[in-house]
Amino acid sequence: MLAAERRDHLLGLLAREGKVVAKDVASDLGISEDSVRRDLRDLAAEGLCQRVYGGALPVSPAVADYAARQSVAPDGKRRVAAVAAALVRPGNALILDGGTTALAVAQALPQDLVCTVITHSPTIAAALLDHPQAELFLLGGRIFKHSAVACGAAAVEAAQNVSADLCLLGVTGVHPEAGLTTADAEEAAMKRALAARAAETYVLASSEKIGTASRFRVLPWEKVSGLITDADPHDALVEQLAAHGVEILAAG
């Protein structure tokens, strides 16, 4: 089989099955695992898959820059945001992550809601300036422009000195095996620091993120309270997560 044919075969497996297992492909095609790994390395270099131990998973579309992500699944993000905003009770302290889904949450919060919002995103803070009853705390640090959030040691230290009832956390990849992932190591560390300061953490994930992975793990499933998604509840991966004890809040 020619290299171009192997490439198409691997891309087809990712689309149909949601993963590539290198040893299975090698056995099916009668080639070495090294050949499969080289092909996957080439695909990963083109941004077409995320290599993981033993093979590859689909790459998340949410790794694009902030401006580009605003046009990705806006309706799904609004549905997720509506369910997430309903979790915030009057008087709650909320840690709200950055990103386009979190921005939709900020926009979905009632304007007269009495609450405290803690965020490391200047974009989120600006979106809540017209909420007169919301007290805002902006955590500072080096701005990671890709996601328009503060990251790094100063931001993590600031996060360690707050506490909240609820954390609403965004990720780029959601997968039963790979877990909750994002594309930047410092952003992953900041997300962990935020989640650690809340009594409950719910993950925000519109359907295009389900079954995908990025390079850096944010949290294992046992560290979150649940997943808010507009993905089909009968989707095989969503059912797999539910079977593993993950609370699924449907936003369909």
Disulfide bonds with the S-S distance in Angstrom:
none
